[in-house]
Structure formats: structure tokens, C-alpha cells
Amino acid sequence: AQAGNPQWGGFARALQAGGFEWPRDGGHDDQAHPPIHPVKAGDGLGGDEARLYEYVARRFLACCSRDALGHETTVKLDLAGEVFSASGLMILEYNYLEVYTYDKWTGRKIPAYYEGEQLEPTALHLREGRTSAPDPLTEPDLISLMDEQGIGTDATIAEHIKKILDRGYAQKCPRGHFFLPLPLARALLDGYVPLGFDLGVPSLRAEMERDMGAVVAGALSRQHAIDKTVRTMRPLYLKAAANLHHLRSAAAREFGRADASRWPVRPMDDGSSPRCGACGGGMTLRARPAPNGGAELRVLHCAACRQHHSLPAAGGLSSHAHRCPLCGFQVLEVTNRDTGKTHTVCPSCFKKPPAQAGKAAGGEMRCFSCTANCVLAGGAVPVRPCPKCRRGGGLFSRRK
């Protein structure tokens, strides 16, 4: 199927002509699924689907090829007691690099030297510099670290990350696709450290994952794994319960009420002033840059009520004609500036979804996930118990 591709078909045909090598076993197999590989030509694909297929196909062909070969020369120079080094690389055979364009290996030329040679430098430059703080974690960085620490599998890592976002521990910035911790996560970490344990280190979760893997493999009983986890977590819970003042102090530092009335005013995309559900007056859009270069923190501020309501971090904002039936606030329309797609959100319910909306407290709620009796609500609502068990275990949805 790959031999006919106009981009990498020539490489595939070369493998068929004798260049094929059986792929090596990887160093880690979490048994989540068989190796991902193309099963047919990707004709007719476009956009992200085509790019994903190309990556899978090129990776598969590279696995069936020989290693790249090169010759590296390293030179060490002693200058007044200071040792300097330089290296040169001559690529002999590109092999898998011919098709796997995501790896970069380039030659570097240096002059020919012999051991013990003495030379006089043509120039000496002293440059001043300083170290800089690391960038926030990107999604590939996070996935790589989770895999390295043994947290999650190929099938569950994405769900773990989604849960961290849904619970409000972190946010994924649309520009740069990196993660930043939110106040709830910082409060929990800062509150637990004085108690003698750091929830930020991965060892505890990694040990639980190893035990679950042992249960699946039959090397450990399910009850033994549960008992071991309870023995580990119980003293931590009791210590935290007896020292709640540490958690309360950390929460107070993170959740001190921000004075949004001093933040710079931003215009709505349609120039409107959305109506407050409490007093009926107009609200202003205000924003301040987030720390660490993240997305702006945006709120709708009501001067009469002296309250502000958090908004989505990205997207154009304009007023919608509809009022939320749960709180009376004017609904906003959020537009993705890249795709033009829109959705609606209530500024009051977004960060504080009421029980009538059918969503548990915490996280964020947009109209499409709300189950209230509203023309904009799009969430699934239970209409009758499960016909099999009659205990409400099933969920049926109806159109609104």
C-alpha cells in the first residue's frame, strides 16, 4: 500500500527490494494495544488526518529500515588549564532518516587534528550569559514524563490529562499548547508540603500504577493492592485532617478575592455591555495578563454589584440575545478565531455551575453541557430508568 505513495513510495519499494529489516522490540510495552501501523493507503485524507497518517506511515517504514550510520570526531583542547571541546560529524548512511523526516541529524565540519598537536588560536571571545528558567511543560513533554515515571498507558494518559484540566488543577494555553497550574493545584501542593508529603512528586501514583499492572498480570491479588494503597494513604489522610489550618492558609493565599475593578477594560467584539443577572445593569469586560506568559485572565465585572465572573481564556466574545433561565445573566457567544466555530456560555454558571444544570461543582460548564430546560442547553438528560436494571444505571438523551 505504501509503495504507490508519491512522497515515500520510493523508500517503501527499496525496502521491498532487500532493504527491509525486522523491527526491533521496544523497551516498554504497556499491553494497551498492538503496535500502530498503516493498513491501507491514505488516499483522500486531508488536514490533520493526512498529517497524522503521514507520521504513522513514515514511522512504520523507518522501523523497518536500518539505523543511520555516521563517524564522529571529538577534539579536546587545553588552553591555559581550561579544557574546551568540539566535535565533527560525517554522515555515512542516512537509511531510516531518508523517510523519517522528524529526526534531524546533520554533519558538522571541523579541521583535521592529531593527538598532541599545538596550535595558536586565531581569536578568543569571552561572552557573558545567564541561565534562564525552563519553559512550562508542553503536552508532549508531559506525556513523555508520565511514560518515563510509569504513570498511565497509551490508552489512559490522555484521560489522566483531561481529568487534571476538568478538575481545575491546570489550564492548557491555546497559544504554545503548554500547561500552567491554577490556584487550586497550587493551594493543594503548598498546603500538603508542610505536613511532610509532597503530592507533586510522581512516586506515589507510579507505585499504584505498578500494583494495578501486577493485578492485571496475575502477580498480585486485587484485594492485596487495595489494602496496600489504603495502608499508604490512611496515615496521610489522618495527618491532613488533623492539620487543616495548613490547607486553609494555602487556600487563602491563592484564592484571595482579586480586585477586577482595577484591571484594564477590553471591548466586547460587538461593542455590547452584557446584562448582570442580579441588578440588570451592564457589565464590562476586563482582563489582565496571566503570570508566566499564559493566556489573559478575563472577567465580566459588574460595578453596581462589585462582583466579577470568570470567562473562557480564549476566543472572541459577544452578547447573545438569550438570558440564562437559571440565573438571569445575559449569555455570551464565544468564537474560535481560527476556525470561526462558536458556542455559548453563561458568565455566572461558567465557573459556578448550579445543581439544576446537572453538572457537579467544580470545573467549567458551557451551554452545550448544561441539562437545564433551556433552548441553548445541549447536555444529555435522564428521561427514564434503565429498562434492564431499573436502578437508573442507564442514561437516555432526548433532543431539546
C-alpha positions in Angstrom: 0.0 0.0 0.0 2.9 2.4 0.7 4.8 1.6 -2.5 2.5 3.8 -4.5 2.7 6.9 -2.4 4.2 9.8 -4.3 6.2 11.1 -1.2 7.6 7.9 0.4 6.8 5.2 -2.1 10.3 5.0 -3.4 11.6 4.3 0.1 9.0 1.6 0.5 10.0 -0.1 -2.8 13.6 0.0 -1.7 12.6 -2.0 1.4 10.8 -4.5 -0.8 13.9 -4.9 -2.9 16.1 -6.0 0.0 16.4 -3.1 2.4 13.8 -4.5 4.9 14.9 -5.2 8.4 12.6 -6.7 11.0 11.6 -4.0 13.5 13.2 -4.3 17.0 11.1 -4.9 20.1 10.6 -1.7 22.0 11.9 -1.4 25.6 8.4 -0.9 27.0 5.1 -2.5 26.2 2.1 -1.5 28.4 -0.1 -4.0 26.6 -2.6 -1.2 25.9 -2.8 -2.0 22.1 -0.9 -3.7 19.3 1.7 -1.5 17.5 0.1 1.3 15.4 0.8 0.8 11.7 -0.9 1.7 8.4 -3.2 -1.0 7.0 -4.1 0.7 3.7 -3.2 3.8 1.6 -4.3 7.1 3.0 -5.8 8.4 -0.2 -8.5 11.1 0.2 -7.3 12.3 3.6 -6.7 16.0 4.3 -5.7 18.4 7.0 -4.8 16.9 10.4 -5.9 13.4 9.3 -3.4 13.4 6.4 -0.6 14.7 8.6 -1.3 12.1 11.3 -1.4 9.3 8.6 1.8 10.5 7.2 3.5 10.4 10.6 2.3 6.8 11.2 3.3 5.7 7.8 6.8 7.3 7.9 7.4 5.9 11.4 6.4 2.4 10.3 8.7 2.5 7.3 11.6 3.8 9.5 11.1 1.0 11.9 11.6 -1.5 9.0 14.8 0.2 7.9 18.5 0.2 9.0 20.0 2.6 11.5 21.7 5.7 10.2 25.5 5.5 10.3 27.9 8.3 11.0 31.5 8.9 12.0 32.1 11.4 14.8 35.4 13.0 15.8 35.8 14.8 19.2 38.7 17.2 19.8 39.7 18.4 23.3 41.9 21.4 23.6 43.8 22.5 26.7 44.2 26.3 26.9 46.0 27.6 30.0 44.4 24.9 32.1 40.9 25.3 30.7 39.6 22.4 28.6 37.5 23.1 25.5 35.9 20.5 23.2 34.4 20.4 19.7 33.1 17.6 17.6 32.6 17.0 14.0 30.2 14.5 12.3 30.3 12.9 8.9 27.1 11.0 8.0 27.9 7.8 6.1 24.4 6.4 5.5 21.1 8.1 6.2 19.0 4.9 6.0 15.8 5.5 8.1 16.4 9.2 8.1 15.5 9.3 4.4 11.9 8.6 5.3 11.6 9.7 8.9 12.0 13.4 8.4 11.1 14.2 12.0 14.6 13.2 13.2 17.3 15.7 12.3 21.0 14.6 12.0 23.3 16.9 10.2 27.0 16.8 9.6 29.4 19.3 11.3 32.8 20.0 9.8 35.9 20.7 11.9 39.6 20.9 10.8 41.8 17.8 10.9 43.8 17.5 14.1 46.2 14.9 15.5 46.9 14.0 19.2 49.4 16.2 20.9 49.3 18.9 18.2 49.9 22.5 19.4 48.2 25.5 17.8 47.7 29.2 18.2 44.1 30.4 18.3 43.2 33.0 15.7 40.7 34.7 18.1 39.5 34.4 21.7 35.9 35.6 22.5 34.5 35.9 26.1 30.7 36.0 26.0 28.6 36.8 29.0 25.3 34.9 29.6 22.9 33.8 32.2 20.7 30.8 32.8 17.0 31.1 32.3 14.0 29.5 33.9 12.6 26.5 32.0 9.6 26.9 29.8 6.2 25.5 31.0 5.5 21.9 30.1 4.0 21.2 26.7 1.7 18.3 26.1 4.4 16.1 24.5 6.7 17.0 27.4 4.1 15.9 29.9 3.2 12.7 28.1 6.9 11.8 27.9 7.4 12.4 31.7 4.3 10.4 32.6 5.5 7.5 30.5 9.0 7.7 32.0 7.6 7.6 35.5 5.2 4.8 34.7 2.0 6.8 35.1 -0.8 5.8 32.7 -0.7 3.8 29.5 -1.0 4.8 25.9 -4.8 4.2 26.3 -5.2 6.2 29.6 -2.6 9.0 29.6 -5.0 11.3 27.6 -7.8 10.6 30.2 -5.4 11.5 33.1 -4.6 14.8 31.5 -8.2 15.6 30.7 -9.1 14.9 34.3 -6.5 17.4 35.6 -7.9 20.0 33.3 -11.6 19.2 34.1 -10.9 19.4 37.8 -9.4 22.9 37.5 -5.8 21.9 38.5 -4.2 23.3 35.4 -5.1 25.1 32.1 -3.9 24.4 28.6 -2.9 27.7 27.0 -4.2 27.9 23.4 -1.0 29.6 22.2 2.0 27.4 22.6 -0.1 24.4 23.9 1.6 24.4 27.3 0.2 23.8 30.7 0.0 26.3 33.6 -1.0 25.4 37.2 -4.2 27.0 38.5 -4.8 28.3 42.1 -6.5 25.1 43.2 -3.4 23.0 42.4 -1.0 25.5 43.9 -3.1 25.6 47.1 -3.2 21.8 47.4 0.6 21.5 46.8 1.5 24.3 49.2 -0.9 23.0 51.8 0.4 19.5 51.9 4.2 20.2 51.9 4.3 21.5 55.5 2.7 18.2 56.5 5.7 16.2 55.3 4.5 14.9 52.0 4.6 16.4 48.5 1.7 15.5 46.2 3.7 16.9 43.3 6.2 14.0 43.1 5.0 11.1 40.9 6.3 8.2 43.0 3.1 7.6 44.9 0.9 7.4 41.8 3.5 5.4 39.9 3.6 2.8 42.7 -0.2 2.5 42.5 0.0 2.1 38.7 2.6 -0.7 39.1 0.4 -2.5 41.6 -2.6 -2.3 39.2 -0.3 -3.7 36.4 0.7 -6.5 38.7 -3.0 -7.3 39.4 -3.7 -7.5 35.6 -0.7 -9.8 35.2 -1.9 -12.1 37.9 1.2 -11.4 40.1 -0.9 -9.6 42.8 -4.4 -10.0 44.1 -6.9 -7.2 43.7 -7.5 -7.1 47.5 -3.8 -7.0 48.3 -3.3 -4.0 46.0 -6.3 -2.2 47.7 -5.1 -3.0 51.2 -1.6 -1.7 50.3 -2.9 1.6 48.9 -5.2 2.1 52.0 -2.2 1.5 54.3 -0.3 4.1 52.5 -3.0 6.7 52.2 -4.7 6.4 55.6 -2.0 8.0 57.7 -1.6 10.8 55.1 -5.4 11.5 55.3 -5.4 11.4 59.1 -2.5 13.8 59.3 -4.1 16.2 56.8 -7.4 16.1 58.7 -5.6 17.0 61.9 -3.7 19.9 60.3 -6.4 21.6 58.2 -5.0 25.0 59.0 -2.1 24.4 56.6 -4.6 23.8 53.8 -6.8 26.7 54.8 -3.8 29.1 54.8 -2.6 27.9 51.4 -6.1 28.3 50.0 -6.4 31.8 51.5 -3.2 32.8 49.8 -4.3 31.5 46.4 -8.0 32.5 46.4 -7.8 35.9 47.9 -10.5 38.0 46.2 -9.0 39.8 43.1 -10.0 43.4 42.6 -11.0 43.1 39.0 -12.3 46.7 39.0 -8.7 47.8 38.6 -8.0 45.6 35.6 -7.8 47.2 32.1 -11.1 47.4 30.2 -11.3 45.3 27.0 -14.0 45.9 24.3 -16.5 43.1 23.5 -16.3 42.1 19.9 -19.8 43.5 19.2 -19.2 46.6 21.5 -22.0 45.5 23.9 -22.3 45.5 27.7 -23.8 42.2 28.8 -26.5 42.4 31.4 -26.0 41.4 35.0 -28.5 38.8 36.3 -28.5 40.3 39.8 -29.0 44.0 39.2 -29.8 44.2 35.5 -27.1 46.7 34.8 -24.4 46.5 32.2 -21.1 44.7 32.8 -17.7 45.5 31.4 -15.1 43.1 30.1 -11.8 43.4 32.0 -8.6 41.4 31.6 -5.1 41.2 33.0 -2.1 39.2 31.6 -1.6 35.9 33.4 1.8 35.1 35.0 4.4 33.1 33.1 3.2 34.4 29.7 -0.1 32.5 29.8 -3.4 33.5 28.4 -5.2 36.6 29.8 -7.5 36.3 32.8 -10.8 37.6 31.6 -13.9 38.5 33.6 -17.1 40.4 33.3 -17.2 43.0 36.1 -20.4 44.5 37.5 -19.6 47.8 39.1 -23.0 48.0 40.9 -22.8 44.5 42.5 -19.0 44.7 42.9 -18.7 41.2 41.5 -16.8 39.7 38.7 -17.4 36.5 36.7 -14.7 34.5 35.1 -14.8 33.8 31.3 -13.1 31.4 28.9 -9.4 32.3 28.4 -9.6 32.3 24.6 -12.0 33.3 21.8 -13.9 36.3 20.7 -16.7 37.4 23.0 -20.1 39.0 22.0 -23.5 39.2 23.7 -26.2 36.7 22.8 -29.9 37.7 22.9 -30.8 34.9 25.4 -30.8 35.2 29.2 -29.9 32.2 31.3 -33.1 30.8 32.9 -31.1 29.7 36.0 -29.5 33.0 37.0 -30.8 35.7 34.6 -27.4 36.6 33.3 -27.1 37.5 29.6 -25.5 34.7 27.7 -22.2 35.2 25.8 -21.2 33.8 22.4 -17.6 32.6 22.2 -16.0 32.4 18.8 -12.8 30.5 17.9 -10.8 33.0 15.9 -9.0 30.3 13.9 -12.0 28.1 12.9 -14.9 30.5 13.2 -16.8 28.0 15.3 -19.0 29.3 18.1 -20.5 28.1 21.3 -22.4 29.9 24.2 -21.7 30.3 27.8 -23.3 31.9 30.8 -20.8 34.1 32.7 -22.3 33.2 36.1 -22.6 29.4 35.5 -19.3 29.0 33.7 -17.2 28.6 36.9 -20.0 28.0 39.3 -22.5 25.6 37.7 -25.7 25.3 39.8 -27.2 21.9 40.6 -30.0 22.5 38.2 -27.5 22.4 35.4 -26.8 18.8 36.0 -23.1 19.2 36.5 -21.1 18.6 39.6 -19.5 21.5 41.3 -16.0 22.4 40.1 -14.6 22.7 36.6 -16.2 24.7 33.8 -19.6 24.5 32.2 -20.6 25.7 28.8 -24.2 25.7 27.5 -23.6 22.6 25.3 -23.0 20.6 28.5 -25.9 22.0 30.5 -29.0 20.0 31.1 -31.4 22.8 32.2 -34.7 23.4 30.4 -33.2 26.0 28.1 -33.1 26.3 24.3 -29.3 26.6 24.4 -28.7 23.6 26.7 -27.3 20.6 24.9 -26.4 18.1 27.6 -28.0 14.7 27.9 -30.8 14.4 30.5 -32.2 11.3 32.1 -35.7 10.6 30.9 -36.4 7.2 32.4 -34.6 4.5 34.4 -32.5 1.8 32.6 -35.1 -0.7 31.3 -32.7 -3.6 32.3 -31.8 -2.9 35.8 -34.4 -0.3 36.8 -31.9 1.3 39.1 -31.2 4.4 37.0 -27.8 3.0 35.8 -28.5 3.9 32.2 -28.7 7.4 30.7 -31.0 8.2 27.8 -30.9 11.5 26.0 -33.6 13.5 24.2 -33.4 16.5 21.9 -34.4 19.7 23.5 
